[in-house]
């Protein structure tokens, strides 16, 4: 289960690092594969590229260990934390002269996190059903 925490920490650090780069384009970042930067650097993909990492963050966050199934309020708190991360990433851009924050990016990150959390919820529900059938 430590792997889940490590993935969330690395994901958050990566999101903040990429959001706070002076250049919007990923082609300048050495560890981004060419096929990824070719897709992300297209202006038409500018907003959706914010949602994609948050789908994965929501999915991973949904699998954080709990002793009992999560209540709706627990899922809401996870979503708000992820919205906080995307908001922090956007606010940090105020300090970078060549970047600017975008409410659209916050919206897209929020939608991505929601999709990831819903996917995790569905997967966890299916796993619980399978376990109850095998008893």
N, C-alpha and C positions, 0 to 999 in steps of 0.2 A: 504494500500500500504506500510505501514511501515513494515509489515510482510516480504515483499520481501527484503527490505534492511537488516532487522535482519537476515534473512536466508542467505544472501550473506556474511554478517559479520561473522556469526557463521561458515558457510562453509569454508571461507578463514582461520579463526582461527584454525579450526579443521584440514584442510589440512596442514597448517604450523606446527601445534603441532605434527601430526603424522609423517610428513616428517623429523622432527628434533629430533625424539626419537633415543636414542643411539642404540636400538635394532630394527632391520628391521621387526621382527615378531610382529604381532598384539596380539598374545596370552598373552603377558605380560601387555596389556593395559586393565584395569579393566572394562571399559565401552563398550568394543567391544564384541558383542555376540559371543559365541563359534562357531556357524555355520559360521559367517563371518570370524573369524580368521582362522578357518580350511581351508576355501577357499583361503583367501589372503596369507596365509603363505606357500602355495605350490609354489615352485620356478617357475614352468611353468606359473603361473598367475602373476608373478612379475611386468611385464610391463602393462598388461591390468588393473591391480588394480589401476594404476595411472589414467587411462582414465575414469573410472566409476564415481568418484566424480565430474570430470569436465563435464560429460554429465549433471549431475544435476545442477551444477553451471551455465552452459550455458543455460539450460532450464529456470532457475530462472532469470538469467540476461536478457534473452529475454523478460521477462514479466515486466521489469522495466517500470514504467509509463512514457508515452510521450504524448504530446498534439497532435502530428501528427504522422502518420506512419513513421517508421525509414527509412532513406535512406540507401543505400548500405554502404556508408562510416560510418554511425552510427553503423551498424552491425559489420563492420571491426574493429572499435575502441573497441567495447565490446569484440571481439575475442582477440585483442591484449592485452587488460587488463587481460583477463584470462590466456593468454600465459605468461604475466608478473608474475602472481601469481605462476604458475607452475615453472617458471624459478627461482623466488625468493626461492621457496621451495628447489629446487635442489642446488642453490648456498649456501644456509644456511647449507647444508650438508658438505660443505668444512670445517666448524668449528667443526664438530663432528668426532673424530678419528675413530669410528667404522662404519661410513657411507661414501658414496662417491656419488657425483652427476652423473647423467646419461643423456646423450643427448636423449637416447631412451625414458626416462620418460618424458622429455620435449615434444618430438614428440607425445607420447601417450596422454599426457594431452591436447595438442593442438587439436588432433583429437577428443578427448572426448568433449572438449569445442565446437568444430565446429558442432558435431552431436547434442549437446544440443541446440545450437543457431538455427540450421536448423529446428529442431523439433519445437522450439518456433515460428519461422517464419511461418511454415506451420500451426500451431495451430492458430496463430493470424490471418493469412489470411483466414482461415476457419471461424473464429468468425466474421470477418468483412463481409464476404460474407453472412453469416446467418443474420447478422443485416441489411444488405442492402435488403435482400429478405423480411424481416418482415416489411419494411417501406411501 
